[in-house]
């Protein structure tokens, strides 16, 4: 506990306050405009903080040093997703085989399709490799991009864009395909749109959020193993 307070004594609280206040504001703004994924709180907050850093001439290292406690809290927040999952564990056990098949097919499709499209459009190899892990959460995508020879910073940005697009298009797809099962909705969002999709799934129900969190974890794990293998098979990297 002593180390906890020493951390705050050694670092100014300014950037933590700025980060939290910006997110609260962008969350309010998103609710005011009807919750559109185009103005997702994370994307808007990210943009505003980048602008502020540029205007004040603050480098990223200084910002991160002051706000890294929020980064630390991502771990407990992710683990907390197990709580709604535990509440629906019996449903998960009954659907385990279909979920595993869907996750495997989804992870392979997400990587292969984006690689094929980028390659056909003449993207550089580094860009193609950065696109491959775009459907998993940022920490995993960054690690995969580093391992296969992509650009970690580009991969992180593409992950955010993927999440926003997934949240924007999912409701339309659900209506067209008449998908009404919250478990299926949630798993689909978590698989294709990682953390963005998981947060969005909780707006449907806790069941959808639980399955989205499960899909996000499973897809991240599968992608970490499958993408390097696919890259070698395709002769990239």
C-alpha positions in Angstrom: 0.0 0.0 0.0 2.9 2.3 0.7 4.2 1.9 -2.8 0.8 2.8 -4.1 0.9 6.3 -2.5 4.6 6.8 -3.4 3.6 6.4 -7.0 1.2 9.4 -6.8 3.6 11.5 -4.8 6.3 11.0 -7.5 4.1 11.8 -10.5 1.8 14.8 -11.1 -1.9 13.9 -11.3 -2.5 16.3 -14.1 -2.5 13.7 -17.0 -4.6 11.3 -15.1 -7.2 14.0 -14.4 -7.0 15.1 -18.1 -7.6 11.5 -19.3 -10.5 10.8 -17.0 -12.1 14.2 -17.6 -11.8 13.8 -21.4 -13.3 10.4 -21.4 -16.2 11.5 -19.2 -16.9 14.4 -21.6 -16.7 12.2 -24.7 -19.0 9.6 -23.1 -21.5 12.4 -22.4 -21.2 13.6 -25.9 -21.7 10.2 -27.4 -24.9 9.7 -25.4 -26.1 13.1 -26.6 -25.7 12.1 -30.2 -27.5 8.8 -29.8 -24.5 6.5 -29.1 -23.2 6.4 -32.6 -19.9 4.4 -32.9 -18.7 7.1 -35.3 -18.2 9.3 -32.2 -17.1 6.4 -29.9 -15.8 7.9 -26.6 -12.4 6.2 -26.9 -11.8 7.5 -30.4 -12.9 11.0 -29.6 -11.0 11.1 -26.3 -7.9 9.8 -28.1 -8.2 12.5 -30.7 -8.6 15.3 -28.2 -5.7 14.1 -26.1 -3.4 13.9 -29.1 -4.4 17.5 -30.1 -3.7 18.6 -26.5 -0.3 17.0 -26.5 0.5 18.6 -29.8 -0.6 22.1 -28.6 1.3 21.8 -25.4 4.4 20.3 -26.9 4.2 17.3 -24.6 5.8 14.0 -25.7 4.1 10.7 -25.3 6.5 9.4 -22.7 5.8 12.3 -20.4 2.0 11.8 -20.8 2.3 8.0 -20.3 4.4 8.5 -17.2 1.8 10.7 -15.7 -1.3 8.6 -16.7 0.1 5.0 -16.6 -2.0 4.1 -13.6 -5.0 4.0 -15.9 -3.0 1.6 -18.1 -2.4 -0.5 -15.1 -6.1 -0.7 -14.3 -6.8 -2.2 -17.7 -5.6 -5.6 -16.3 -8.1 -5.7 -13.5 -10.9 -4.3 -15.8 -10.2 -7.1 -18.2 -10.3 -9.8 -15.5 -13.6 -8.3 -14.3 -15.2 -9.5 -17.5 -15.1 -13.0 -16.0 -17.9 -12.0 -13.6 -20.8 -11.8 -16.1 -19.2 -14.8 -17.9 -19.4 -16.9 -14.6 -23.1 -15.9 -14.3 -23.8 -17.5 -17.7 -21.3 -20.4 -17.5 -23.8 -23.1 -18.0 -24.9 -21.6 -21.4 -21.2 -21.4 -22.4 -20.6 -25.1 -21.6 -23.6 -26.1 -23.8 -22.3 -24.0 -26.7 -18.6 -24.7 -26.3 -18.0 -26.6 -29.5 -19.9 -24.2 -31.8 -18.1 -21.3 -30.1 -14.7 -22.8 -30.7 -15.5 -23.5 -34.4 -16.9 -20.0 -34.9 -13.9 -18.4 -33.2 -11.4 -20.4 -35.2 -13.2 -19.6 -38.5 -13.7 -16.0 -37.6 -10.1 -15.4 -36.6 -8.8 -17.0 -39.8 -11.3 -15.1 -42.0 -10.5 -11.8 -40.3 -6.8 -12.1 -41.0 -6.9 -13.7 -44.4 -9.6 -11.4 -45.9 -7.8 -8.2 -44.8 -4.4 -9.5 -46.0 -5.9 -10.4 -49.4 -7.6 -7.1 -49.9 -4.6 -5.1 -48.8 -2.3 -7.1 -51.0 -4.6 -6.8 -54.0 -4.7 -3.0 -53.5 -0.9 -2.8 -53.6 -0.2 -2.1 -49.9 3.4 -2.5 -48.7 4.4 -5.7 -46.9 4.7 -3.8 -43.6 1.2 -2.4 -43.9 -0.2 -5.9 -44.8 1.5 -7.4 -41.8 0.1 -4.6 -39.6 -3.4 -5.2 -40.8 -3.3 -9.0 -40.1 -4.1 -8.7 -36.3 -6.6 -5.8 -36.6 -9.5 -7.8 -35.1 -7.9 -8.4 -31.7 -7.5 -6.1 -28.7 -4.6 -3.5 -28.9 -2.0 -5.1 -26.6 -2.2 -8.5 -28.4 -2.3 -6.8 -31.9 0.8 -4.8 -31.0 2.6 -7.9 -29.8 1.7 -9.9 -33.0 2.7 -7.0 -35.3 6.1 -6.8 -33.6 6.6 -10.5 -34.0 5.7 -10.8 -37.6 7.4 -7.6 -38.8 4.6 -5.1 -39.0 4.3 -1.6 -37.5 3.0 -1.8 -33.9 1.8 1.8 -33.9 -0.1 1.3 -37.2 -1.6 -1.9 -35.8 -2.9 -0.1 -32.7 -4.6 2.5 -34.8 -6.1 -0.1 -37.1 -7.5 -1.9 -34.1 -9.4 1.2 -33.1 -10.8 1.7 -36.5 -11.9 -1.9 -36.8 -13.7 -1.7 -33.5 -15.6 1.4 -34.5 -16.6 0.0 -37.9 -17.7 -3.2 -36.2 -19.9 -1.4 -33.7 -21.4 0.7 -36.5 -22.3 -2.1 -38.9 -23.3 -4.8 -36.4 -26.8 -3.5 -35.6 -27.6 -3.4 -39.3 -26.3 -6.9 -39.9 -28.2 -8.2 -37.0 -31.4 -6.8 -38.3 -30.8 -8.0 -41.9 -29.9 -11.5 -40.7 -32.6 -11.4 -38.0 -30.1 -12.3 -35.2 -32.0 -12.0 -32.0 -30.0 -14.2 -29.6 -27.9 -12.0 -27.3 -25.3 -14.7 -26.9 -24.7 -14.8 -30.7 -24.8 -11.0 -30.9 -22.3 -10.7 -28.1 -19.9 -13.4 -29.4 -19.9 -11.8 -32.8 -19.1 -8.4 -31.5 -16.3 -9.6 -29.3 -14.8 -11.7 -32.1 -14.8 -9.0 -34.7 -14.5 -5.8 -32.7 -12.6 -6.8 -29.5 -12.9 -4.3 -26.6 -15.1 -1.9 -28.5 -17.5 -4.7 -29.4 -17.5 -6.0 -25.9 -18.4 -2.6 -24.4 -21.1 -2.2 -27.1 -22.5 -5.7 -26.4 -23.2 -4.8 -22.7 -25.7 -2.3 -24.1 -27.7 -5.2 -25.4 -27.6 -7.3 -22.1 -25.2 -8.8 -19.6 -25.5 -12.1 -21.5 -24.3 -10.4 -24.7 -21.5 -8.7 -22.8 -20.4 -12.0 -21.2 -20.2 -13.8 -24.6 -18.4 -10.8 -26.1 -15.8 -10.9 -23.4 -15.3 -14.6 -24.0 -15.0 -14.1 -27.7 -12.4 -11.3 -27.2 -10.2 -13.5 -25.1 -10.5 -16.6 -27.3 -9.9 -14.6 -30.5 -6.9 -12.9 -29.1 -5.4 -16.2 -28.1 -6.2 -18.0 -31.4 -5.0 -15.0 -33.5 -1.7 -14.9 -31.6 -1.0 -18.5 -32.7 -2.7 -18.4 -36.2 -1.4 -15.2 -37.7 2.4 -16.0 -37.5 1.6 -19.4 -39.0 -0.5 -17.8 -41.8 2.3 -15.3 -42.5 4.8 -18.0 -42.9 2.5 -20.0 -45.2 1.9 -16.9 -47.4 5.6 -16.2 -47.6 5.4 -12.8 -45.9 7.5 -11.3 -43.2 
